[in-house]
């Protein structure tokens, strides 16, 4: 069972604010910038992200129903701040991996303790896709 939503609410109010001060610069922490499905508002959510060929994997510790996940899926992408750089993301999809092979052994162990086996996979956008994503993000923040 993923982490309860009551913990998510605490993290959104307290932990995310602290983590957000360094998340975009210190791997494996990152910030995913996504657009609200109903509000259209831009949100910045600190996450843990793991490189994979062609993109990234994100462990869904709150499950695939978390609002940020639903926003990224609905929009078809997002922007990732990682290591001080911005990366346009595309082709988001949720997968289940009970063996948690997408993450390092220590993370695999921790995810096993909380029963999290869902991941959001995204591809890093190439050339034209990336510039289109940057334009869309710029229009969101204007």
mmCIF file of the C-alpha atoms, coordinates in Angstrom:
data_MODEL
# 
_entry.id   MODEL 
# 
loop_
_atom_site.group_PDB 
_atom_site.id 
_atom_site.type_symbol 
_atom_site.label_atom_id 
_atom_site.label_alt_id 
_atom_site.label_comp_id 
_atom_site.label_asym_id 
_atom_site.label_entity_id 
_atom_site.label_seq_id 
_atom_site.pdbx_PDB_ins_code 
_atom_site.Cartn_x 
_atom_site.Cartn_y 
_atom_site.Cartn_z 
_atom_site.occupancy 
_atom_site.B_iso_or_equiv 
_atom_site.pdbx_formal_charge 
_atom_site.auth_seq_id 
_atom_site.auth_comp_id 
_atom_site.auth_asym_id 
_atom_site.auth_atom_id 
_atom_site.pdbx_PDB_model_num 
ATOM 1   C CA . UNK A 1 1   ? 0.000  0.000  0.000   1.00 0.00 ? 1   UNK A CA 1 
ATOM 2   C CA . UNK A 1 2   ? 1.451  3.388  -0.959  1.00 0.00 ? 2   UNK A CA 1 
ATOM 3   C CA . UNK A 1 3   ? 1.896  6.141  1.615   1.00 0.00 ? 3   UNK A CA 1 
ATOM 4   C CA . UNK A 1 4   ? -1.463 7.375  3.031   1.00 0.00 ? 4   UNK A CA 1 
ATOM 5   C CA . UNK A 1 5   ? -2.862 10.647 1.689   1.00 0.00 ? 5   UNK A CA 1 
ATOM 6   C CA . UNK A 1 6   ? -2.750 12.186 5.188   1.00 0.00 ? 6   UNK A CA 1 
ATOM 7   C CA . UNK A 1 7   ? 1.034  11.960 4.959   1.00 0.00 ? 7   UNK A CA 1 
ATOM 8   C CA . UNK A 1 8   ? 0.836  13.470 1.479   1.00 0.00 ? 8   UNK A CA 1 
ATOM 9   C CA . UNK A 1 9   ? -1.047 16.480 2.849   1.00 0.00 ? 9   UNK A CA 1 
ATOM 10  C CA . UNK A 1 10  ? 1.622  16.989 5.544   1.00 0.00 ? 10  UNK A CA 1 
ATOM 11  C CA . UNK A 1 11  ? 4.385  16.634 2.969   1.00 0.00 ? 11  UNK A CA 1 
ATOM 12  C CA . UNK A 1 12  ? 2.698  19.130 0.637   1.00 0.00 ? 12  UNK A CA 1 
ATOM 13  C CA . UNK A 1 13  ? 2.527  21.738 3.422   1.00 0.00 ? 13  UNK A CA 1 
ATOM 14  C CA . UNK A 1 14  ? 5.835  21.087 5.205   1.00 0.00 ? 14  UNK A CA 1 
ATOM 15  C CA . UNK A 1 15  ? 8.285  18.648 3.637   1.00 0.00 ? 15  UNK A CA 1 
ATOM 16  C CA . UNK A 1 16  ? 7.853  19.804 0.030   1.00 0.00 ? 16  UNK A CA 1 
ATOM 17  C CA . UNK A 1 17  ? 8.618  23.403 1.014   1.00 0.00 ? 17  UNK A CA 1 
ATOM 18  C CA . UNK A 1 18  ? 11.878 22.324 2.631   1.00 0.00 ? 18  UNK A CA 1 
ATOM 19  C CA . UNK A 1 19  ? 12.816 19.878 -0.132  1.00 0.00 ? 19  UNK A CA 1 
ATOM 20  C CA . UNK A 1 20  ? 11.940 22.423 -2.801  1.00 0.00 ? 20  UNK A CA 1 
ATOM 21  C CA . UNK A 1 21  ? 14.872 24.603 -1.728  1.00 0.00 ? 21  UNK A CA 1 
ATOM 22  C CA . UNK A 1 22  ? 17.395 22.067 -3.063  1.00 0.00 ? 22  UNK A CA 1 
ATOM 23  C CA . UNK A 1 23  ? 15.409 19.521 -5.103  1.00 0.00 ? 23  UNK A CA 1 
ATOM 24  C CA . UNK A 1 24  ? 16.163 20.915 -8.549  1.00 0.00 ? 24  UNK A CA 1 
ATOM 25  C CA . UNK A 1 25  ? 19.907 20.906 -7.934  1.00 0.00 ? 25  UNK A CA 1 
ATOM 26  C CA . UNK A 1 26  ? 20.716 17.764 -5.936  1.00 0.00 ? 26  UNK A CA 1 
ATOM 27  C CA . UNK A 1 27  ? 20.054 14.393 -7.628  1.00 0.00 ? 27  UNK A CA 1 
ATOM 28  C CA . UNK A 1 28  ? 18.082 12.164 -7.195  1.00 0.00 ? 28  UNK A CA 1 
ATOM 29  C CA . UNK A 1 29  ? 15.812 14.993 -6.101  1.00 0.00 ? 29  UNK A CA 1 
ATOM 30  C CA . UNK A 1 30  ? 14.126 16.994 -8.816  1.00 0.00 ? 30  UNK A CA 1 
ATOM 31  C CA . UNK A 1 31  ? 11.181 19.298 -9.290  1.00 0.00 ? 31  UNK A CA 1 
ATOM 32  C CA . UNK A 1 32  ? 8.463  18.407 -11.739 1.00 0.00 ? 32  UNK A CA 1 
ATOM 33  C CA . UNK A 1 33  ? 6.583  21.376 -13.119 1.00 0.00 ? 33  UNK A CA 1 
ATOM 34  C CA . UNK A 1 34  ? 3.090  20.482 -14.254 1.00 0.00 ? 34  UNK A CA 1 
ATOM 35  C CA . UNK A 1 35  ? -0.167 22.181 -15.145 1.00 0.00 ? 35  UNK A CA 1 
ATOM 36  C CA . UNK A 1 36  ? -3.369 21.733 -13.116 1.00 0.00 ? 36  UNK A CA 1 
ATOM 37  C CA . UNK A 1 37  ? -6.069 19.892 -15.060 1.00 0.00 ? 37  UNK A CA 1 
ATOM 38  C CA . UNK A 1 38  ? -8.896 22.159 -13.954 1.00 0.00 ? 38  UNK A CA 1 
ATOM 39  C CA . UNK A 1 39  ? -7.181 25.322 -12.736 1.00 0.00 ? 39  UNK A CA 1 
ATOM 40  C CA . UNK A 1 40  ? -4.541 25.611 -15.464 1.00 0.00 ? 40  UNK A CA 1 
ATOM 41  C CA . UNK A 1 41  ? -2.209 26.768 -12.689 1.00 0.00 ? 41  UNK A CA 1 
ATOM 42  C CA . UNK A 1 42  ? 1.485  25.788 -12.805 1.00 0.00 ? 42  UNK A CA 1 
ATOM 43  C CA . UNK A 1 43  ? 2.587  23.569 -9.918  1.00 0.00 ? 43  UNK A CA 1 
ATOM 44  C CA . UNK A 1 44  ? 6.109  22.606 -8.839  1.00 0.00 ? 44  UNK A CA 1 
ATOM 45  C CA . UNK A 1 45  ? 6.360  19.316 -6.974  1.00 0.00 ? 45  UNK A CA 1 
ATOM 46  C CA . UNK A 1 46  ? 9.594  17.919 -5.473  1.00 0.00 ? 46  UNK A CA 1 
ATOM 47  C CA . UNK A 1 47  ? 10.127 14.265 -6.431  1.00 0.00 ? 47  UNK A CA 1 
ATOM 48  C CA . UNK A 1 48  ? 12.801 11.585 -6.632  1.00 0.00 ? 48  UNK A CA 1 
ATOM 49  C CA . UNK A 1 49  ? 13.711 10.714 -10.198 1.00 0.00 ? 49  UNK A CA 1 
ATOM 50  C CA . UNK A 1 50  ? 15.890 8.019  -11.713 1.00 0.00 ? 50  UNK A CA 1 
ATOM 51  C CA . UNK A 1 51  ? 17.504 8.086  -15.141 1.00 0.00 ? 51  UNK A CA 1 
ATOM 52  C CA . UNK A 1 52  ? 16.604 5.342  -17.600 1.00 0.00 ? 52  UNK A CA 1 
ATOM 53  C CA . UNK A 1 53  ? 17.450 4.992  -21.286 1.00 0.00 ? 53  UNK A CA 1 
ATOM 54  C CA . UNK A 1 54  ? 15.663 7.788  -23.137 1.00 0.00 ? 54  UNK A CA 1 
ATOM 55  C CA . UNK A 1 55  ? 14.038 9.334  -20.097 1.00 0.00 ? 55  UNK A CA 1 
ATOM 56  C CA . UNK A 1 56  ? 13.246 9.025  -16.419 1.00 0.00 ? 56  UNK A CA 1 
ATOM 57  C CA . UNK A 1 57  ? 11.390 6.863  -13.908 1.00 0.00 ? 57  UNK A CA 1 
ATOM 58  C CA . UNK A 1 58  ? 9.588  8.262  -10.869 1.00 0.00 ? 58  UNK A CA 1 
ATOM 59  C CA . UNK A 1 59  ? 8.455  6.040  -8.034  1.00 0.00 ? 59  UNK A CA 1 
ATOM 60  C CA . UNK A 1 60  ? 4.820  6.784  -7.171  1.00 0.00 ? 60  UNK A CA 1 
ATOM 61  C CA . UNK A 1 61  ? 5.019  6.609  -3.388  1.00 0.00 ? 61  UNK A CA 1 
ATOM 62  C CA . UNK A 1 62  ? 1.470  7.984  -3.095  1.00 0.00 ? 62  UNK A CA 1 
ATOM 63  C CA . UNK A 1 63  ? 0.193  5.829  -5.930  1.00 0.00 ? 63  UNK A CA 1 
ATOM 64  C CA . UNK A 1 64  ? -0.904 6.732  -9.458  1.00 0.00 ? 64  UNK A CA 1 
ATOM 65  C CA . UNK A 1 65  ? -3.884 8.764  -8.224  1.00 0.00 ? 65  UNK A CA 1 
ATOM 66  C CA . UNK A 1 66  ? -1.691 11.568 -6.842  1.00 0.00 ? 66  UNK A CA 1 
ATOM 67  C CA . UNK A 1 67  ? -2.750 14.905 -8.324  1.00 0.00 ? 67  UNK A CA 1 
ATOM 68  C CA . UNK A 1 68  ? 0.641  15.668 -9.861  1.00 0.00 ? 68  UNK A CA 1 
ATOM 69  C CA . UNK A 1 69  ? 0.636  12.308 -11.662 1.00 0.00 ? 69  UNK A CA 1 
ATOM 70  C CA . UNK A 1 70  ? -2.874 12.867 -12.982 1.00 0.00 ? 70  UNK A CA 1 
ATOM 71  C CA . UNK A 1 71  ? -1.850 16.354 -14.169 1.00 0.00 ? 71  UNK A CA 1 
ATOM 72  C CA . UNK A 1 72  ? 1.215  15.055 -16.041 1.00 0.00 ? 72  UNK A CA 1 
ATOM 73  C CA . UNK A 1 73  ? -0.799 12.254 -17.655 1.00 0.00 ? 73  UNK A CA 1 
ATOM 74  C CA . UNK A 1 74  ? -3.584 14.630 -18.717 1.00 0.00 ? 74  UNK A CA 1 
ATOM 75  C CA . UNK A 1 75  ? -1.136 17.147 -20.180 1.00 0.00 ? 75  UNK A CA 1 
ATOM 76  C CA . UNK A 1 76  ? 0.937  14.504 -21.928 1.00 0.00 ? 76  UNK A CA 1 
ATOM 77  C CA . UNK A 1 77  ? 4.134  15.822 -20.392 1.00 0.00 ? 77  UNK A CA 1 
ATOM 78  C CA . UNK A 1 78  ? 5.822  18.188 -17.985 1.00 0.00 ? 78  UNK A CA 1 
ATOM 79  C CA . UNK A 1 79  ? 9.125  19.919 -17.296 1.00 0.00 ? 79  UNK A CA 1 
ATOM 80  C CA . UNK A 1 80  ? 11.732 18.453 -14.970 1.00 0.00 ? 80  UNK A CA 1 
ATOM 81  C CA . UNK A 1 81  ? 14.320 20.515 -13.103 1.00 0.00 ? 81  UNK A CA 1 
ATOM 82  C CA . UNK A 1 82  ? 17.272 18.268 -12.366 1.00 0.00 ? 82  UNK A CA 1 
ATOM 83  C CA . UNK A 1 83  ? 20.887 19.139 -11.649 1.00 0.00 ? 83  UNK A CA 1 
ATOM 84  C CA . UNK A 1 84  ? 20.191 22.813 -12.294 1.00 0.00 ? 84  UNK A CA 1 
ATOM 85  C CA . UNK A 1 85  ? 18.878 22.095 -15.811 1.00 0.00 ? 85  UNK A CA 1 
ATOM 86  C CA . UNK A 1 86  ? 15.367 21.934 -17.274 1.00 0.00 ? 86  UNK A CA 1 
ATOM 87  C CA . UNK A 1 87  ? 14.259 18.886 -19.267 1.00 0.00 ? 87  UNK A CA 1 
ATOM 88  C CA . UNK A 1 88  ? 11.075 18.697 -21.343 1.00 0.00 ? 88  UNK A CA 1 
ATOM 89  C CA . UNK A 1 89  ? 9.232  15.427 -20.736 1.00 0.00 ? 89  UNK A CA 1 
ATOM 90  C CA . UNK A 1 90  ? 6.762  13.649 -22.966 1.00 0.00 ? 90  UNK A CA 1 
ATOM 91  C CA . UNK A 1 91  ? 4.893  10.342 -23.279 1.00 0.00 ? 91  UNK A CA 1 
ATOM 92  C CA . UNK A 1 92  ? 4.035  9.822  -19.592 1.00 0.00 ? 92  UNK A CA 1 
ATOM 93  C CA . UNK A 1 93  ? 2.719  6.397  -18.614 1.00 0.00 ? 93  UNK A CA 1 
ATOM 94  C CA . UNK A 1 94  ? 2.135  4.506  -15.393 1.00 0.00 ? 94  UNK A CA 1 
ATOM 95  C CA . UNK A 1 95  ? 3.495  1.001  -15.033 1.00 0.00 ? 95  UNK A CA 1 
ATOM 96  C CA . UNK A 1 96  ? 3.538  -1.547 -12.233 1.00 0.00 ? 96  UNK A CA 1 
ATOM 97  C CA . UNK A 1 97  ? 6.840  -3.236 -11.397 1.00 0.00 ? 97  UNK A CA 1 
ATOM 98  C CA . UNK A 1 98  ? 6.572  -5.436 -8.297  1.00 0.00 ? 98  UNK A CA 1 
ATOM 99  C CA . UNK A 1 99  ? 10.334 -6.124 -8.520  1.00 0.00 ? 99  UNK A CA 1 
ATOM 100 C CA . UNK A 1 100 ? 11.081 -2.364 -8.636  1.00 0.00 ? 100 UNK A CA 1 
ATOM 101 C CA . UNK A 1 101 ? 13.889 -2.866 -11.168 1.00 0.00 ? 101 UNK A CA 1 
ATOM 102 C CA . UNK A 1 102 ? 13.864 0.786  -12.275 1.00 0.00 ? 102 UNK A CA 1 
ATOM 103 C CA . UNK A 1 103 ? 15.486 2.061  -9.079  1.00 0.00 ? 103 UNK A CA 1 
ATOM 104 C CA . UNK A 1 104 ? 18.716 1.384  -7.145  1.00 0.00 ? 104 UNK A CA 1 
ATOM 105 C CA . UNK A 1 105 ? 18.757 -1.434 -4.545  1.00 0.00 ? 105 UNK A CA 1 
ATOM 106 C CA . UNK A 1 106 ? 18.381 0.812  -1.469  1.00 0.00 ? 106 UNK A CA 1 
ATOM 107 C CA . UNK A 1 107 ? 15.406 2.622  -2.992  1.00 0.00 ? 107 UNK A CA 1 
ATOM 108 C CA . UNK A 1 108 ? 13.980 -0.735 -4.101  1.00 0.00 ? 108 UNK A CA 1 
ATOM 109 C CA . UNK A 1 109 ? 14.149 -1.909 -0.477  1.00 0.00 ? 109 UNK A CA 1 
ATOM 110 C CA . UNK A 1 110 ? 12.434 1.228  0.878   1.00 0.00 ? 110 UNK A CA 1 
ATOM 111 C CA . UNK A 1 111 ? 9.689  1.066  -1.758  1.00 0.00 ? 111 UNK A CA 1 
ATOM 112 C CA . UNK A 1 112 ? 9.171  -2.590 -0.828  1.00 0.00 ? 112 UNK A CA 1 
ATOM 113 C CA . UNK A 1 113 ? 8.656  -1.620 2.822   1.00 0.00 ? 113 UNK A CA 1 
ATOM 114 C CA . UNK A 1 114 ? 5.842  0.771  1.909   1.00 0.00 ? 114 UNK A CA 1 
ATOM 115 C CA . UNK A 1 115 ? 4.429  -1.473 -0.813  1.00 0.00 ? 115 UNK A CA 1 
ATOM 116 C CA . UNK A 1 116 ? 4.944  1.015  -3.640  1.00 0.00 ? 116 UNK A CA 1 
ATOM 117 C CA . UNK A 1 117 ? 5.295  -0.688 -7.015  1.00 0.00 ? 117 UNK A CA 1 
ATOM 118 C CA . UNK A 1 118 ? 3.885  1.914  -9.420  1.00 0.00 ? 118 UNK A CA 1 
ATOM 119 C CA . UNK A 1 119 ? 6.139  4.149  -11.504 1.00 0.00 ? 119 UNK A CA 1 
ATOM 120 C CA . UNK A 1 120 ? 5.642  7.041  -13.875 1.00 0.00 ? 120 UNK A CA 1 
ATOM 121 C CA . UNK A 1 121 ? 7.853  6.641  -16.926 1.00 0.00 ? 121 UNK A CA 1 
ATOM 122 C CA . UNK A 1 122 ? 8.518  9.645  -19.137 1.00 0.00 ? 122 UNK A CA 1 
ATOM 123 C CA . UNK A 1 123 ? 10.647 10.204 -22.187 1.00 0.00 ? 123 UNK A CA 1 
ATOM 124 C CA . UNK A 1 124 ? 12.958 13.162 -22.562 1.00 0.00 ? 124 UNK A CA 1 
ATOM 125 C CA . UNK A 1 125 ? 11.612 15.276 -25.406 1.00 0.00 ? 125 UNK A CA 1 
ATOM 126 C CA . UNK A 1 126 ? 13.871 15.766 -28.400 1.00 0.00 ? 126 UNK A CA 1 
ATOM 127 C CA . UNK A 1 127 ? 14.525 18.941 -30.421 1.00 0.00 ? 127 UNK A CA 1 
ATOM 128 C CA . UNK A 1 128 ? 11.171 20.292 -31.633 1.00 0.00 ? 128 UNK A CA 1 
ATOM 129 C CA . UNK A 1 129 ? 9.239  18.586 -28.837 1.00 0.00 ? 129 UNK A CA 1 
ATOM 130 C CA . UNK A 1 130 ? 11.500 20.194 -26.230 1.00 0.00 ? 130 UNK A CA 1 
ATOM 131 C CA . UNK A 1 131 ? 11.192 23.707 -27.679 1.00 0.00 ? 131 UNK A CA 1 
ATOM 132 C CA . UNK A 1 132 ? 7.405  23.303 -27.896 1.00 0.00 ? 132 UNK A CA 1 
ATOM 133 C CA . UNK A 1 133 ? 7.292  22.214 -24.268 1.00 0.00 ? 133 UNK A CA 1 
ATOM 134 C CA . UNK A 1 134 ? 9.434  25.212 -23.233 1.00 0.00 ? 134 UNK A CA 1 
ATOM 135 C CA . UNK A 1 135 ? 7.072  27.557 -25.113 1.00 0.00 ? 135 UNK A CA 1 
ATOM 136 C CA . UNK A 1 136 ? 4.035  26.002 -23.424 1.00 0.00 ? 136 UNK A CA 1 
ATOM 137 C CA . UNK A 1 137 ? 5.671  26.330 -20.000 1.00 0.00 ? 137 UNK A CA 1 
ATOM 138 C CA . UNK A 1 138 ? 6.628  29.938 -20.700 1.00 0.00 ? 138 UNK A CA 1 
ATOM 139 C CA . UNK A 1 139 ? 3.042  30.779 -21.623 1.00 0.00 ? 139 UNK A CA 1 
ATOM 140 C CA . UNK A 1 140 ? 1.847  29.171 -18.399 1.00 0.00 ? 140 UNK A CA 1 
ATOM 141 C CA . UNK A 1 141 ? 4.053  31.364 -16.253 1.00 0.00 ? 141 UNK A CA 1 
ATOM 142 C CA . UNK A 1 142 ? 3.370  34.606 -18.148 1.00 0.00 ? 142 UNK A CA 1 
# 
